Amino acid sequence: MCLQTSYKVVATVRGHVGGVFCIVADEESERVWTGSNDFTVREWDSRTRESTRQLSGHANGVRSLLKVRHVPPTYPCILCHSADFEQPGLLCFWR
């Protein structure tokens, strides 16, 4: 059972060709990253709602994302993990 709320959809974005499994946002840079079953991570500009980069390199769907703050906030480092059975335990760092 869903609870009634006053929230309404104000915008949608499209870009991935597979389902989205994870999301992480950075309020300082106004960027959002999504990880998908299409083996990619996409970076989005939250103001324009446009995809600004597509990160490819996994051999399976991306299952988790983490923003690492050890770099300037204009381009934080993103750590992601996929369900890559050929290379179990593989983590990718993107900057």
C-alpha positions in Angstrom: 0.0 0.0 0.0 1.4 3.4 -1.0 1.0 6.4 1.3 -0.6 9.5 -0.2 1.8 12.5 -0.3 1.8 15.9 -1.7 4.9 15.2 -3.9 4.4 15.4 -7.7 6.7 14.5 -10.6 8.3 17.7 -11.8 10.7 16.3 -14.4 11.9 13.1 -16.0 15.1 12.3 -17.8 16.0 9.5 -20.3 19.3 8.2 -21.4 20.0 4.7 -20.2 18.8 1.8 -22.3 18.6 -0.5 -19.3 17.0 -0.2 -15.9 18.6 2.2 -13.3 19.8 0.4 -10.2 21.5 3.2 -8.2 21.9 6.9 -7.9 24.1 9.4 -6.1 23.8 13.2 -6.0 26.3 16.0 -5.3 24.5 19.1 -4.1 27.7 21.3 -4.4 28.2 20.7 -8.1 24.5 20.0 -8.9 25.5 16.8 -10.6 23.7 13.4 -10.3 25.1 10.0 -11.3 23.0 7.0 -12.2 24.2 3.3 -12.6 22.3 1.1 -15.0 21.8 -2.4 -16.2 23.2 -1.2 -19.6 26.7 -1.4 -18.0 27.2 2.4 -17.8 27.2 5.3 -15.4 25.7 8.5 -16.5 26.4 12.0 -15.2 23.5 14.5 -15.2 23.3 18.2 -14.7 20.5 18.6 -12.2 19.7 22.1 -13.4 19.4 21.4 -17.2 18.4 17.7 -16.7 20.8 16.8 -19.5 23.3 13.9 -19.5 26.8 15.4 -19.5 28.9 12.2 -19.6 28.5 8.5 -20.1 31.1 6.3 -18.4 31.6 2.8 -19.9 33.8 0.0 -18.7 31.8 -2.6 -16.8 31.0 -6.0 -18.2 27.7 -6.1 -16.4 25.1 -3.9 -14.8 26.2 -1.2 -12.4 24.8 -2.0 -8.9 26.3 0.7 -6.6 27.7 4.2 -6.7 29.6 6.2 -4.1 30.8 9.8 -4.4 34.3 10.3 -2.9 35.0 13.8 -1.7 38.9 13.7 -1.8 39.0 15.9 -5.0 37.6 19.3 -5.7 33.8 19.4 -5.6 33.5 20.5 -9.2 34.5 17.0 -10.3 34.2 14.5 -7.4 35.5 11.0 -7.9 32.8 8.3 -8.4 33.3 4.7 -7.2 31.1 2.1 -8.8 30.6 -1.7 -8.6 28.9 -4.0 -11.0 27.7 -7.6 -11.0 30.6 -8.5 -13.2 31.0 -12.3 -12.9 34.1 -12.4 -15.1 35.9 -10.1 -12.8 34.4 -10.5 -9.4 35.2 -7.7 -6.9 36.0 -5.2 -9.7 35.5 -1.6 -8.6 35.9 1.3 -11.0 37.0 4.8 -9.9 36.0 7.6 -12.3 37.1 11.2 -12.3 
